[in-house]
Amino acid sequence: MSLPTISPTNLAAFILEEMGDSDQTIWTEAEILGYIQKVIYDFKIQTLCDWKRAALDDVADQATYAIPETFNFHKMDRVEYDYWNVTPILPRATMAGNGNFESSGNRPFSYMMEGDGLNVLRKIGVPVADSTNLFYIEYFSIGVIVTGGADIDLPTRYIVHISHGVKA
């Protein structure tokens, strides 16, 4: 399942309506679309990243997963298992409760990105069976700055920032 996306045209219509100019007497849709493109460009320049979402499929009895280099991984934004939030945890906190980092028979309730190598994710709650498309990571990647395609390639929670930037 993919996340809901929004097109620049839909966002422009929303912004025009929000500013009380849905009949385009002051601003045209083309002007707003130009501002949307500039604000998205500025947002990506400031963060130096693109946002991505990818599955890290479960392998039975495997706790650590190397994030593929093709992801151009930069920084974790959110992790979820079967659409439930998986919380990050520090190694020190985990060792205080269970020094071997072992916990099986459950879904991964937390994850760790330290101690196992560069760009290696450890699932705390070691999967007991193989599964696909249940464990997703949402992350910032070092990638292309200019947007492409018909939809804005950012999660909907960041669209608010784009909207505010256009209105500013």
For each residue, the residues with C-beta under 8 A, 3 or more apart:
1:
2: 5 53
3: 53 155 156
4: 156
5: 2 151 152 153 156
6: 10 11 151 152 156 159
7: 10 11 150 151 152
8: 11 12 33 36 37 152
9: 12 13 29 33
10: 6 7 13 14
11: 6 7 8 14 15 36 152 159 162 163 166
12: 8 9 15 16 29 32 33 36
13: 9 10 16 17 22 29
14: 10 11 17 18 163
15: 11 12 18 19 32 36 163 166 167
16: 12 13 19 21 22 24 27 29 32
17: 13 14 20 21 22
18: 14 15 163 167
19: 15 16 26 27 167
20: 17
21: 16 17 24 25 26 27
22: 13 16 17
23:
24: 16 21 27 28 29
25: 21
26: 19 21
27: 16 19 21 24 31 32
28: 24 31 32
29: 9 12 13 16 24 32 33
30: 33 34
31: 27 28 34 35
32: 12 15 16 27 28 29 35 36 166
33: 8 9 12 29 30 36 37
34: 30 31 37 38
35: 31 32 38 39 165 166
36: 8 11 12 15 32 33 39 40 152 162 166
37: 8 33 34 40 41 147
38: 34 35 41 42
39: 35 36 42 43 162 165 166
40: 36 37 43 44 147 152 154 162
41: 37 38 44 45 145 146 147
42: 38 39 45 46 165
43: 39 40 46 47 154 158 161 162 165
44: 40 41 47 48 49 50 145 147
45: 41 42 48 145
46: 42 43
47: 43 44 140
48: 44 45 74 142
49: 44 74 75 140 141 142 143
50: 44 140 141 142 143 144 145 153
51: 77 138 139 140 141 153 154 155 158
52: 71 72 138 139 140 141 143
53: 2 3 136 137 138 139 155
54: 71 136 137 139
55: 132 133 134 135 136 137
56: 65 67 121 135 136 137
57: 130 131 132 133 134 135
58: 62 123 127 129 130 131 132 134 135
59: 62 65 127 130
60: 127 128 129 130
61: 104 126 127 128
62: 58 59 65 126 127
63: 101 102 122 123 124 126
64: 116 120 121 122 123
65: 56 59 62 120 121 122 123
66: 117 119 120
67: 56 71 73 119 120 121 137 139
68: 71
69: 72
70:
71: 52 54 67 68 139 141
72: 52 69 141 142 143
73: 67 119 139 141
74: 48 49 139 140 141 142
75: 49 139 140
76: 79 88 113 121 137 138 139
77: 51 138 139 140
78: 85 137 138
79: 76 85 86 88 111 121 135 136 137 138
80: 83 84 85 86 135 136 138
81: 84 86 107 108 134 135 136
82: 107 134
83: 80
84: 80 81 107
85: 78 79 80
86: 79 80 81 108 109 110 111 135
87: 109 110 111
88: 76 79 110 111 112 113
89: 93 94 110 111 112 124
90: 93 94 112 114
91: 94 95 112 114 115
92: 95 96
93: 89 90 96 97
94: 89 90 91 97 98 101 110 112 124
95: 91 92 98 99 101
96: 92 93
97: 93 94
98: 94 95 101 102 103
99: 95
100:
101: 63 94 95 98 112 122 124
102: 63 98 126
103: 98 106 109 124 125 126
104: 61 125 126 127 128
105: 128
106: 103 109 125
107: 81 82 84 125 127
108: 81 86 111 123 124 125 126 127 135
109: 86 87 103 106 124 125
110: 86 87 88 89 94 124 125
111: 79 86 87 88 89 108 121 122 123 124
112: 88 89 90 91 94 101 115 116 121 122 124
113: 76 88 120 121 122
114: 90 91
115: 91 112 122
116: 64 112 120 121 122
117: 66 120
118:
119: 66 67 73
120: 64 65 66 67 113 116 117
121: 56 64 65 67 76 79 111 112 113 116 137
122: 63 64 65 101 111 112 113 115 116
123: 58 63 64 65 108 111 126 127 135
124: 63 89 94 101 103 108 109 110 111 112
125: 103 104 106 107 108 109 110
126: 61 62 63 102 103 104 108 123
127: 58 59 60 61 62 104 107 108 123 130 131
128: 60 61 104 105
129: 58 60
130: 57 58 59 60 127
131: 57 58 127 134 135
132: 55 57 58
133: 55 57 136
134: 55 57 58 81 82 131
135: 55 56 57 58 79 80 81 86 108 123 131
136: 53 54 55 56 79 80 81 133
137: 53 54 55 56 67 76 78 79 121
138: 51 52 53 76 77 78 79 80 155
139: 51 52 53 54 67 71 73 74 75 76 77
140: 47 49 50 51 52 74 75 77
141: 49 50 51 52 71 72 73 74
142: 48 49 50 72 74
143: 49 50 52 72
144: 50 148
145: 41 44 45 50
146: 41
147: 37 40 41 44 152 153
148: 144 153
149: 153
150: 7
151: 5 6 7
152: 5 6 7 8 11 36 40 147 159 162
153: 5 50 51 147 148 149
154: 40 43 51 158 159 162
155: 3 51 53 138 158 159
156: 3 4 5 6 159
157: 160
158: 43 51 154 155 161 162
159: 6 11 152 154 155 156 162 163
160: 157 163 164
161: 43 158 164 165
162: 11 36 39 40 43 152 154 158 159 165 166
163: 11 14 15 18 159 160 166 167
164: 160 161 167 168
165: 35 39 42 43 161 162 168
166: 11 15 32 35 36 39 162 163
167: 15 18 19 163 164
168: 164 165
